[in-house]
Amino acid sequence: MKQKTIILILSLLVLFSAKAQNDTLVKPEPKIGLVLSGGGAKGLAHIGVLKVIDSLGVKIDYIAGTSMGAIIGSLYASGYTGKQLDSIFQEIDFDNIITDNLPRASKAFYERDNSEKYAVKLPFEDFKLKLPSALSKGYNTYSLLLKLTLHVNDVKDFSELPIPFFCIATNIETGKPVILDKGNLTQSVMASGALPSLFQPVFIDDDMLIDGGVVNNYPIDELRAKGMDIIIGVDVQDGLADRNALTSAPDVLIQINNFRTINDMKTKVKKTDVYIKPDITDFSVVSFSEGIQIIKKGKEAALSQMEMLKNLVSDKSNQHISRIIPTARDSITIKNIVVEGNKNYTRSYVLGKLKIKDNEKISYKNFAKGIDNLVATNNFDSFEYQLKNAEDGEGYDLVTTLKESEINTFLKLGLHYDDLYKSAALVNLTKKRLLFSNDLASLDIILGDNVRYNFEYLIDKGFYWSVGLRSRYNQFHKNINAQLLLDDEQIMSTGLNKIDAKLADQTNQIYLQTLFRRDFALSMGVEHKRLKVASETILQPNQNDQFIFENTDYLSLFGNLKLDTYDNKYFPKKGVYFNGDLHIYVHASGFVENFNQFSIAKADMGYAFSLTDKLAFNLQTHGGFKVGEETTKTLDFALGGYGNNLINNFIPFVGYDFISLTGNSYVKASVTADFEIFKKHHITAEGNWANIDDNIFESGEWFTLPDYRGYALGYAIDSFIGPIQAKFSYSPEQKQSVWFFNIGFWF
């Protein structure tokens, strides 16, 4: 009996021992969580840490992030490796992303003109100026993140991403943190990174959300609650600055904001199993231009924790990890388009700007351009869109949600100086939805040495014909070539080569305009022009009054075809340009006797390309001719000077002063080399060659060696008020030089 008892006890011990060993064998591996803090540009250090984690084979089971940590964390959770993220972020132009600097080609021609004339633009409502809610609406950031996460577009529960993920935002109305772990991934990440004053708030489920770093910049407790056993934390937050660094009001405000964050980190660091703190004190939250160095600092910090990270590598790290491999989309098929939230702007208007139709296959590049086109109208406070997988599994449904801007009146200001118009100050009042839901009215009043105005009214019909009205008054006082005003006999009798003349031009147009092939604008209409040219150099017989050379009303029909894909009007690095214009003058009254119809046709073409990031070339050709009545000379072509937006048939030509070379037909070629020595500072070298005279296309002179040449060397600064330029030009024929100066946008 005693022996049986001993045997039973031994058997039980063996069984318990086996069970204990079995329990040890099935004990699950510890779950590893990764928390990434916010910190603006400093958050790029997260990429360096991820590269080390990947190289060691550490498997992350859950990711939590705030602000920049949410952006990088969401991409890593979506399947990108640290190395891929390094490549992606090094190619991003953060200036364009943060400031919503949309491509120039995405703007309608009148919007393009607006953005290239005014230094300051302010909302104006009830006779009160208002400041914008933020510097950026975040359109470019949203577009980039959507493109990068398109491969997980159908994942609505973030725990189902290749690596489960959540991020933190702040409800600005309650001051409470909000965990975002479901819904639209791109929109959630945008909310987490909506830094106050830089990005406008994001609305999700009617909650007004801003940057999560305001209340929780290091969500370690929330990550631990997801069942994580071990936490790797990457902290890129600022520490407290000393008195030597607190030299401005923003410095003090940032320091005050950091009090709570730094105090919270005292306990959160202790809760972190592997704490990684990159040394990025020499960088700021906007040091995106130093991204390479910041990423390197992150890598160095992770390597300093090499032994602790190696201890997290286990057998499961070597197992196959099921991840969705991100792939670039060259084209997408849009099955259906849903437009929500529009009240004043019709569906046809929205689709006309997007340049997308139902059941259309479109390149992703053109899809992105369409989004830019709509955003560039500035008619919407927010524009959110999703690409949802279509029901048939082929392509996507584009679901857009618009929030129309309630402010539709703007006050805009500009400054300018040049050698023709002299000093000028521009005051503009722009009113949208003046008479119709999709119209725009704009009035420029230009004060200074030559008072002028520009008025434009456009009813934008999207894909359909738009209706427009333009009116301008332009004047200047200049010593000009006498051949523009006098015939050969008059020049011989007076002996005048130059005449000090004042030109005044009022032009009114009614036109129709449409877009085709996405980039071409075709317009046609009726024009009235009142042209007056007078001089005090020559007096009227027996009078002390000015001599009138021209005081005529012209009526014409016109057509214009324009293509402009230059990336920058003043310093293009890529793109093509074409502007063809035909005017048929059918009537004249005033000084012109026995009027006969005549036509003027002209065209400009340009091609800009870059050899390096710094060096660009712009090749241009120009030509024009007049057919018919010869008594009207004031509308002939006149070459000389430098600038943009010159009226009538005045053509810039360096080496000669304004309106120096005249004729009823001309050809011109030019080459400009632009070297950007450092950001927004340009050295330019330019050469132009031309033939101009009467009837050169009939005589064949247009195809001979150039009669006139000019060369220029310049320096320019691309400032917020427009280009500030100085050009030294020289003409071999004249053997003399001409200086040109310009400050601000041309208008």
C-alpha positions as a printed Julia matrix, in Angstrom:
747×3 Matrix{Float64}:
   0.0     0.0     0.0
   2.8     2.37    0.9
   4.57    1.58   -2.34
   1.36    2.29   -4.33
   1.02    5.64   -2.62
   4.59    6.61   -3.48
   4.06    5.57   -7.11
   0.83    7.62   -7.32
   2.55   10.72   -5.92
   5.44   10.36   -8.36
   2.99    9.96  -11.23
   1.14   13.11  -10.25
   4.42   15.02  -10.01
   5.37   13.86  -13.49
   1.97   14.93  -14.84
   2.19   18.37  -13.23
   5.75   18.77  -14.49
   4.69   17.85  -18.02
   1.75   20.25  -17.85
   4.02   23.02  -16.61
   6.45   22.35  -19.46
   3.56   22.31  -21.92
   2.27   25.62  -20.5
   5.75   27.04  -21.01
   5.79   25.86  -24.62
   2.47   27.49  -25.52
   3.09   30.73  -23.66
   2.5    33.47  -26.22
   5.29   35.74  -27.33
   5.11   39.23  -25.83
   3.25   41.74  -27.96
   5.32   44.74  -28.99
   3.79   48.18  -29.4
   5.39   51.25  -30.98
   4.43   54.77  -29.94
   5.56   57.72  -32.07
   5.26   61.23  -30.68
   4.46   64.43  -32.53
   7.09   67.04  -33.26
   6.65   68.51  -36.74
   9.74   68.14  -38.9
  11.52   66.54  -35.96
   9.19   63.6   -36.45
  11.2    62.63  -39.53
  13.56   61.03  -37.01
  10.92   58.28  -36.68
  11.96   57.08  -40.13
  15.54   56.53  -39.0
  14.29   54.49  -36.04
  12.04   52.38  -38.28
  14.97   51.6   -40.58
  16.88   50.14  -37.62
  13.82   48.2   -36.39
  13.42   46.69  -39.87
  17.1    45.82  -40.16
  17.0    43.93  -36.85
  13.77   42.1   -37.71
  11.74   43.38  -34.77
   8.06   42.64  -35.41
   5.7    45.44  -34.33
   2.23   44.33  -33.26
   0.55   47.72  -32.83
   1.39   51.35  -33.64
   0.11   54.51  -31.96
   0.99   58.0   -33.11
   0.22   61.64  -32.71
   0.66   64.4   -35.32
   3.82   63.66  -37.34
   4.04   60.37  -35.47
   0.55   59.56  -36.79
   1.55   60.37  -40.37
   4.66   58.21  -40.37
   3.06   55.55  -38.18
   0.06   55.2   -40.51
   2.28   54.72  -43.54
   4.41   52.12  -41.75
   1.22   50.39  -40.6
   0.0    50.43  -44.21
   2.91   48.31  -45.37
   5.76   50.67  -46.13
   9.21   49.86  -44.79
  11.46   52.38  -43.11
  13.67   52.42  -46.18
  10.71   53.15  -48.46
   9.58   55.97  -46.19
  13.07   57.43  -46.33
  12.9    57.54  -50.13
   9.36   58.98  -50.15
  10.03   61.81  -47.72
  13.27   62.83  -49.39
  11.36   63.48  -52.63
   8.62   65.61  -51.05
   8.64   69.39  -51.5
   7.46   70.33  -48.01
   7.06   74.01  -48.92
   4.39   73.08  -51.46
   2.8    70.53  -49.16
   2.49   72.77  -46.12
   1.5    76.02  -47.87
  -0.98   74.41  -50.3
   1.05   75.78  -53.17
  -0.93   74.28  -56.03
   0.61   73.75  -59.46
   0.13   76.84  -61.62
  -1.4    74.78  -64.41
  -4.22   73.69  -62.1
  -5.6    77.21  -61.86
  -8.06   78.67  -64.33
  -6.61   81.51  -66.37
  -8.36   84.21  -64.36
  -7.33   82.52  -61.06
  -3.79   82.36  -62.4
  -3.85   86.08  -63.12
  -5.15   86.73  -59.61
  -2.39   84.75  -57.93
   0.24   86.51  -60.05
  -0.82   90.09  -59.38
  -1.51   90.46  -55.69
   0.89   90.44  -52.77
  -1.83   90.36  -50.09
  -5.26   88.72  -50.16
  -7.69   89.18  -47.26
 -11.29   88.04  -46.73
 -13.6    91.05  -46.67
 -17.15   90.76  -45.33
 -19.63   93.34  -44.04
 -16.95   95.99  -44.67
 -14.63   94.25  -42.22
 -11.35   92.53  -42.9
 -10.97   88.99  -41.63
  -7.89   86.87  -41.17
  -7.88   83.28  -42.48
  -8.36   80.51  -39.91
  -5.08   78.86  -40.91
  -2.18   79.24  -43.31
  -3.12   76.03  -45.1
  -6.29   74.04  -45.71
  -4.2    70.88  -46.01
  -5.26   69.94  -49.55
  -1.79   68.93  -50.71
  -1.12   66.92  -47.57
  -4.44   65.1   -47.94
  -3.79   64.31  -51.62
  -0.34   62.93  -50.86
  -1.51   60.72  -47.98
  -4.49   59.41  -49.96
  -2.25   58.43  -52.85
   0.22   56.69  -50.52
  -2.52   54.73  -48.73
  -4.71   53.93  -51.74
  -3.76   50.24  -51.49
  -5.52   50.04  -48.07
  -8.36   52.29  -49.14
 -11.04   49.69  -48.3
  -9.78   49.16  -44.72
 -12.13   51.01  -42.39
 -11.09   49.37  -39.11
  -7.45   50.36  -38.53
  -6.87   47.19  -36.5
  -7.15   45.34  -39.83
  -4.22   47.19  -41.41
  -1.04   45.16  -42.02
  -0.02   46.48  -38.6
  -2.89   47.61  -36.35
  -2.86   51.36  -35.8
  -4.58   54.27  -34.08
  -3.85   57.95  -33.67
  -4.84   60.77  -31.33
  -6.62   64.03  -32.15
  -8.03   66.8   -29.93
 -11.65   67.9   -29.83
 -11.16   71.67  -29.88
 -14.62   72.33  -28.39
 -14.21   70.05  -25.36
 -10.43   69.91  -25.01
 -10.57   66.13  -24.75
  -8.44   63.58  -26.64
 -10.1    61.49  -29.33
  -8.84   58.05  -30.34
  -9.16   57.57  -34.1
  -9.06   53.87  -34.98
 -11.84   53.56  -37.58
 -13.13   55.33  -40.66
 -11.17   57.25  -43.29
  -7.47   56.68  -42.59
  -6.29   59.76  -44.49
  -8.81   62.04  -42.81
  -7.97   60.63  -39.37
  -4.26   61.23  -39.83
  -4.98   64.75  -41.1
  -6.98   65.46  -37.93
  -4.16   64.17  -35.72
  -1.68   66.46  -37.49
  -3.85   69.6   -37.81
  -1.42   71.93  -36.03
  -3.37   75.03  -34.93
  -2.8    78.12  -37.13
  -0.91   76.01  -39.69
  -3.72   73.63  -40.74
  -7.43   74.25  -40.39
  -9.47   71.91  -38.14
 -10.81   68.63  -39.53
 -14.42   67.56  -39.01
 -15.09   63.86  -38.28
 -18.57   62.74  -37.17
 -19.37   66.4   -36.49
 -16.41   66.71  -34.09
 -14.07   69.64  -34.72
 -10.59   68.13  -34.38
  -7.08   69.54  -34.25
  -3.57   68.26  -33.53
  -3.58   65.47  -30.92
  -0.35   66.83  -29.45
  -2.36   69.54  -27.71
  -3.61   67.01  -25.13
  -1.7    63.75  -25.68
   1.5    63.79  -27.69
   2.71   60.37  -26.53
  -0.25   57.93  -26.25
   1.52   55.14  -24.4
  -1.33   54.35  -21.98
  -3.81   53.95  -24.83
  -1.37   51.66  -26.62
  -0.77   49.56  -23.51
  -4.55   49.16  -23.23
  -4.5    47.41  -26.61
  -2.79   44.45  -24.88
   0.82   45.37  -25.57
   3.4    43.8   -23.27
   6.45   45.75  -24.39
   6.44   49.37  -25.6
   9.05   50.95  -27.84
   8.69   54.71  -27.65
  10.24   57.34  -29.92
  10.12   60.82  -28.39
  10.86   63.79  -30.68
   9.31   66.46  -28.45
  11.05   69.64  -27.41
  12.51   70.04  -23.97
  12.36   73.25  -21.96
  14.49   76.05  -23.39
  16.7    78.31  -21.28
  16.49   82.1   -21.18
  19.03   82.48  -23.98
  16.69   80.69  -26.41
  13.54   82.55  -25.33
  14.06   85.6   -27.51
  10.64   86.09  -29.12
   6.93   85.85  -28.37
   6.54   82.56  -30.33
   9.42   81.08  -28.33
   7.65   81.94  -25.08
   4.3    80.56  -26.29
   5.92   77.28  -27.36
   7.65   77.03  -23.99
   4.33   77.51  -22.17
   2.69   74.83  -24.33
   5.57   72.44  -23.55
   5.05   72.66  -19.77
   2.23   70.11  -19.74
   3.82   67.81  -22.3
   7.16   67.67  -20.51
   5.5    67.13  -17.15
   3.47   64.23  -18.59
   6.62   62.66  -20.01
   8.14   62.29  -16.54
   5.77   59.4   -15.89
   5.4    58.21  -19.47
   9.14   57.63  -19.91
   9.07   55.24  -16.94
   6.27   53.29  -18.63
   8.33   52.89  -21.8
  10.35   49.68  -22.05
  12.64   50.86  -24.86
  12.84   54.66  -24.81
  14.45   56.29  -27.86
  15.15   60.04  -27.71
  16.94   61.38  -30.83
  19.28   64.32  -30.34
  17.43   66.89  -32.51
  17.79   70.02  -30.38
  19.4    71.84  -33.32
  16.25   71.47  -35.41
  12.82   73.06  -35.22
   9.31   71.83  -36.0
   9.63   73.37  -39.49
  13.15   72.15  -40.37
  11.86   70.01  -43.23
  14.71   71.13  -45.48
  17.08   69.31  -43.1
  15.16   66.05  -43.25
  18.19   63.94  -44.21
  20.06   65.0   -41.07
  16.98   64.5   -38.87
  16.44   60.96  -40.21
  20.1    60.25  -39.54
  19.68   61.41  -35.93
  16.78   58.99  -35.51
  18.89   56.13  -36.8
  21.73   57.01  -34.42
  19.35   57.11  -31.45
  17.92   53.69  -32.33
  21.39   52.2   -32.73
  22.24   53.41  -29.23
  19.46   51.07  -28.01
  20.7    48.19  -30.19
  21.04   45.62  -27.41
  17.56   46.23  -26.02
  16.04   46.05  -29.51
  17.91   42.82  -30.28
  16.35   41.25  -27.19
  12.94   41.78  -28.81
  13.83   39.67  -31.85
  12.3    36.2   -31.54
  11.3    33.28  -33.69
   8.08   34.99  -34.68
  10.08   37.9   -36.11
  11.46   35.54  -38.72
   8.04   34.23  -39.68
   6.31   35.54  -42.77
   4.48   38.75  -41.96
   1.29   39.2   -43.96
   1.56   42.74  -45.29
  -0.1    44.55  -48.15
   2.66   45.64  -50.49
   2.14   49.27  -51.54
   2.07   49.66  -55.31
   1.97   52.83  -57.36
  -1.19   53.39  -59.4
  -0.58   54.72  -62.89
  -4.29   54.93  -63.67
  -7.64   54.43  -61.98
 -11.17   53.87  -63.24
 -13.82   56.16  -61.82
 -17.16   54.34  -61.98
 -19.45   56.83  -60.25
 -19.01   60.35  -58.92
 -20.96   61.5   -55.87
 -20.99   65.23  -55.08
 -22.29   66.17  -51.62
 -22.53   69.49  -49.81
 -22.77   71.73  -52.87
 -25.42   74.44  -52.78
 -24.26   77.36  -54.9
 -22.0    75.42  -57.24
 -23.66   72.92  -59.54
 -22.56   69.36  -60.15
 -21.56   70.31  -63.71
 -19.36   73.08  -62.32
 -17.63   70.67  -59.94
 -17.13   68.01  -62.62
 -15.98   70.66  -65.08
 -13.2    71.64  -62.7
 -12.33   68.03  -61.86
 -12.32   67.21  -65.6
 -13.58   63.73  -64.7
 -16.66   61.9   -65.95
 -18.49   58.77  -64.78
 -17.16   55.45  -66.1
 -13.88   56.97  -67.19
 -10.39   55.53  -66.92
  -7.98   58.29  -66.08
  -4.29   58.49  -65.23
  -3.64   59.12  -61.56
  -1.65   62.17  -62.61
  -4.7    63.66  -64.35
  -6.92   62.66  -61.43
  -4.64   64.59  -59.07
  -4.63   67.54  -61.49
  -8.42   67.54  -61.48
  -8.5    67.71  -57.69
  -6.03   70.61  -57.83
  -8.21   72.38  -60.4
 -11.21   72.35  -58.08
  -9.24   73.34  -55.0
  -7.55   76.19  -56.92
 -10.91   77.94  -57.35
 -10.76   78.9   -53.65
 -14.53   78.5   -53.53
 -14.48   75.89  -50.77
 -13.42   75.98  -47.13
 -12.86   72.25  -47.31
 -12.95   69.56  -49.96
 -12.86   65.99  -48.74
 -12.93   63.03  -51.08
 -12.65   59.28  -50.87
 -11.99   56.59  -53.43
 -14.27   53.72  -52.46
 -14.01   50.36  -54.16
 -16.83   50.03  -56.68
 -19.47   47.34  -56.12
 -18.35   45.35  -59.15
 -14.76   45.36  -57.88
 -13.59   47.22  -60.97
 -12.35   50.71  -60.19
 -13.54   53.23  -57.64
 -16.48   55.41  -56.76
 -15.33   58.98  -56.13
 -17.26   60.39  -53.17
 -16.71   64.1   -52.59
 -17.92   66.27  -49.73
 -17.74   70.02  -50.22
 -18.0    72.81  -47.71
 -18.57   75.98  -49.68
 -16.85   79.12  -48.46
 -19.28   81.55  -46.85
 -16.94   84.46  -47.47
 -17.18   85.55  -51.09
 -15.61   89.02  -50.99
 -11.88   89.68  -50.92
  -9.65   92.71  -50.7
  -6.33   92.32  -52.51
  -3.3    94.59  -52.65
  -0.19   94.85  -54.77
   2.81   97.1   -55.48
   4.79   97.62  -58.65
   7.47   99.69  -60.34
   8.86   99.48  -63.87
  10.41  101.78  -66.46
   7.21  102.18  -68.49
   4.39  102.62  -66.0
   6.62  103.85  -63.15
   5.3   103.42  -59.6
   1.9   101.89  -58.96
  -0.22  100.65  -56.07
  -2.97   98.14  -56.77
  -6.23   97.83  -54.83
  -8.57   95.04  -55.88
 -12.06   94.08  -54.8
 -13.19   90.58  -55.82
 -16.74   89.36  -55.37
 -17.85   85.8   -56.01
 -21.49   84.83  -56.5
 -22.39   88.42  -57.37
 -25.36   87.66  -59.64
 -25.15   83.9   -60.14
 -23.91   81.0   -58.06
 -20.82   80.43  -60.21
 -19.78   83.92  -61.26
 -16.89   86.18  -60.29
 -16.41   89.94  -60.52
 -13.04   91.61  -60.03
 -12.1    95.3   -60.1
  -8.51   96.58  -60.04
  -7.86  100.23  -59.27
  -4.24  101.12  -60.01
  -2.98  104.34  -58.44
   0.34  105.99  -59.12
   2.11  107.74  -61.98
  -0.36  106.25  -64.48
  -3.85  105.69  -63.1
  -5.5   102.6   -64.62
  -8.26  100.09  -63.99
  -9.13   96.51  -64.91
 -12.56   94.98  -64.55
 -13.53   91.37  -65.23
 -16.77   89.47  -64.87
 -17.02   85.75  -65.64
 -19.84   83.23  -65.38
 -17.92   79.95  -65.14
 -19.91   77.07  -66.65
 -17.35   74.29  -66.24
 -17.51   71.91  -69.23
 -19.89   74.29  -71.03
 -19.33   77.69  -72.62
 -18.52   80.34  -70.03
 -19.55   83.96  -70.53
 -17.22   86.82  -69.73
 -16.93   90.6   -69.76
 -13.69   92.58  -69.58
 -12.99   96.29  -69.41
  -9.67   98.04  -68.92
  -8.21  101.51  -69.05
  -4.48  101.76  -69.61
  -2.22  104.76  -70.07
   1.45  105.69  -70.04
   3.74  108.53  -71.07
   6.8   107.6   -73.1
   9.31  108.84  -75.66
   8.5   106.46  -78.53
   9.53  105.72  -82.09
   7.98  108.27  -84.46
   7.28  105.55  -87.02
   4.44  104.28  -84.87
   2.65  107.62  -85.34
   3.95  109.22  -88.54
   4.48  108.06  -92.09
   7.82  108.44  -93.89
   6.93  111.8   -95.44
   5.92  113.25  -92.07
   9.1   112.0   -90.45
  11.19  113.53  -93.26
   9.38  116.87  -93.01
   9.52  117.13  -89.22
  12.9   115.5   -88.7
  11.52  113.69  -85.66
  12.79  110.21  -84.75
  11.3   110.15  -81.25
   8.07  111.68  -79.99
   7.17  112.28  -76.37
   3.66  110.85  -76.43
   0.9   109.93  -74.03
  -1.11  106.83  -74.93
  -4.52  106.11  -73.45
  -6.36  102.88  -74.24
  -9.79  101.76  -73.12
 -10.76   98.24  -74.22
 -14.06   96.45  -73.59
 -14.77   92.81  -74.49
 -17.71   90.45  -74.35
 -16.63   86.86  -74.96
 -17.39   83.17  -74.71
 -14.78   80.73  -73.43
 -14.49   76.98  -73.19
 -11.84   74.41  -72.35
 -10.95   71.41  -74.49
  -8.35   68.65  -74.3
  -8.06   69.57  -70.61
  -5.51   72.39  -71.03
  -6.53   74.57  -73.99
  -8.73   77.64  -73.52
 -10.63   78.85  -76.58
 -12.34   82.22  -76.46
 -14.11   84.38  -79.01
 -16.02   87.59  -78.81
 -16.55   91.24  -79.68
 -14.18   94.04  -78.71
 -14.53   97.81  -78.54
 -11.32   99.82  -78.28
 -10.94  103.56  -77.83
  -7.36  104.56  -78.56
  -5.97  108.05  -78.05
  -2.38  109.15  -78.63
  -1.35  112.76  -78.03
   1.86  114.72  -77.67
   2.95  118.13  -76.44
   6.15  117.83  -78.48
   4.23  118.88  -81.58
   1.69  121.68  -81.1
  -1.51  122.23  -83.03
  -1.29  125.07  -85.59
  -1.89  128.44  -83.87
  -2.6   126.65  -80.59
  -0.72  125.82  -77.44
  -2.68  122.6   -76.96
  -1.35  119.05  -77.42
  -1.21  117.45  -80.86
  -3.63  114.52  -81.33
  -2.22  111.62  -83.38
  -5.02  109.2   -82.76
  -8.48  109.43  -81.22
 -10.46  106.53  -82.64
 -13.05  103.96  -81.64
 -12.42  100.5   -83.14
 -14.84   97.61  -83.27
 -13.47   94.11  -83.87
 -14.22   90.42  -83.69
 -11.58   88.31  -82.0
 -10.61   84.74  -81.28
  -7.95   83.45  -78.93
  -6.45   80.03  -78.29
  -4.25   79.64  -75.23
  -2.25   76.86  -73.63
  -0.12   77.57  -70.59
   1.49   74.8   -68.56
   4.47   76.81  -67.3
   5.06   75.96  -63.65
   5.96   79.6   -62.92
   5.06   82.7   -64.93
   8.26   84.6   -64.21
  10.81   81.83  -63.66
   9.55   78.72  -65.49
  11.46   75.49  -65.1
   9.15   73.29  -67.13
   6.07   73.51  -69.31
   4.88   74.76  -72.67
   3.12   77.94  -73.69
   1.06   78.96  -76.7
  -1.03   82.05  -77.23
  -2.61   82.65  -80.63
  -4.75   85.72  -81.28
  -6.72   86.99  -84.26
  -8.49   90.36  -84.4
 -10.67   91.34  -87.37
 -11.32   95.1   -87.26
 -14.69   95.74  -88.9
 -15.37   99.37  -88.02
 -13.6   102.56  -86.93
 -14.83  106.06  -86.17
 -12.99  109.24  -85.38
  -9.65  110.03  -86.98
  -9.76  107.2   -89.49
 -11.3   108.32  -92.79
 -12.39  105.94  -95.52
 -11.88  102.98  -93.19
 -11.21   99.58  -94.74
 -11.32   96.37  -92.76
  -8.02   94.9   -91.6
  -6.86   91.96  -89.47
  -4.0    91.4   -87.07
  -2.8    87.89  -86.25
  -0.07   87.0   -83.8
   1.2    84.0   -81.86
   3.69   83.27  -79.08
   5.16   79.87  -78.3
   7.46   78.8   -75.49
   9.08   75.7   -74.06
  10.78   75.59  -70.66
  12.94   72.73  -69.41
  15.52   72.09  -66.71
  18.95   70.55  -67.05
  19.46   70.43  -63.27
  17.51   71.47  -60.18
  19.18   74.87  -60.46
  19.51   75.51  -64.2
  16.53   76.01  -66.52
  16.09   77.26  -70.08
  13.13   78.93  -71.73
  12.97   78.93  -75.54
  10.42   81.25  -77.17
   9.31   82.27  -80.65
   6.95   85.1   -81.56
   5.43   86.37  -84.75
   2.65   88.53  -86.13
   1.36   90.26  -89.21
  -1.27   92.7   -90.36
  -3.51   92.22  -93.41
  -5.5    95.0   -95.05
  -5.85   98.73  -94.4
  -2.52  100.52  -93.87
  -3.56  103.99  -92.67
  -3.86  102.89  -89.04
  -0.33  102.62  -87.65
  -0.93  102.87  -83.89
  -1.97   99.22  -83.74
   1.21   98.05  -85.5
   3.77   95.94  -83.68
   6.32   97.74  -81.51
   9.34   95.95  -80.02
  11.47   97.05  -77.09
  11.67   97.01  -73.32
  11.1    94.29  -70.8
   8.1    92.99  -68.88
   4.78   91.18  -68.9
   1.16   92.11  -69.56
   2.02   94.77  -72.14
  -1.08   95.94  -73.99
  -2.03   95.81  -77.67
   0.89   94.8   -79.89
   3.79   96.01  -77.75
   6.37   93.23  -77.56
   9.26   93.05  -75.03
  12.72   93.07  -76.62
  15.83   93.49  -74.46
  18.63   95.67  -75.79
  16.17   98.36  -76.89
  13.98  100.76  -74.95
  10.18  100.39  -75.03
   8.5   100.96  -78.43
  11.77  101.4   -80.33
  11.26   99.08  -83.34
   8.01   99.21  -85.31
   6.35   97.57  -88.3
   3.18   95.81  -89.38
   4.82   92.37  -89.16
   7.6    90.79  -87.17
   9.31   87.59  -86.05
  11.26   87.14  -82.84
  13.16   84.38  -81.1
  14.58   84.38  -77.58
  16.49   82.13  -75.19
  16.65   82.66  -71.45
  18.93   80.76  -69.07
  17.9    80.9   -65.41
  20.25   79.76  -62.65
  18.74   79.7   -59.17
  21.86   80.3   -57.11
  19.89   79.73  -53.91
  16.22   79.58  -53.06
  14.25   82.3   -54.88
  17.4    84.11  -56.05
  18.0    83.95  -59.8
  20.74   84.94  -62.2
  19.39   85.19  -65.76
  21.11   85.46  -69.13
  18.95   86.29  -72.13
  19.32   86.74  -75.86
  16.68   87.8   -78.39
  16.73   88.31  -82.15
  14.12   89.84  -84.44
  13.13   91.13  -87.84
  10.43   93.78  -87.93
   9.2    95.99  -90.76
   6.27   96.38  -93.08
   5.2    93.25  -94.98
   8.23   91.1   -94.13
   6.27   87.91  -94.84
   5.66   89.1   -98.39
   9.25   90.22  -98.99
  10.76   87.1   -97.43
  12.72   89.15  -94.89
  11.2    87.15  -92.03
  13.4    84.22  -93.02
  16.69   86.15  -93.22
  19.34   86.72  -90.57
  18.05   88.98  -87.79
  18.35   92.72  -88.23
  18.05   93.37  -84.5
  19.74   91.68  -81.58
  19.72   92.21  -77.86
  21.34   90.53  -74.87
  20.74   90.91  -71.14
  22.18   89.79  -67.83
  20.0    90.07  -64.77
  19.53   89.32  -61.11
  16.12   88.64  -59.6
  14.55   87.85  -56.25
  11.23   85.99  -56.27
   9.59   87.79  -53.34
   6.06   87.66  -51.93
   5.21   90.96  -53.69
   6.5    89.55  -56.98
   9.85   89.52  -58.76
  12.4    92.19  -57.9
  14.64   92.42  -60.96
  17.48   94.39  -62.45
  18.59   93.73  -66.03
  21.55   95.13  -67.93
  20.91   94.84  -71.67
  22.99   95.65  -74.72
  22.3    95.96  -78.44
  25.18   95.4   -80.92
  23.36   97.5   -83.56
  22.97  100.52  -81.27
  26.25   99.88  -79.47
  24.66  101.1   -76.28
  23.15   99.62  -73.16
  19.76   99.89  -71.49
  18.97   99.13  -67.84
  15.59   97.7   -66.83
  14.23   97.64  -63.29
  11.11   95.97  -61.97
   9.6    95.58  -58.5
   6.54   93.42  -57.89
   4.03   91.56  -60.01
   3.09   93.09  -63.35
  -0.44   94.44  -63.63
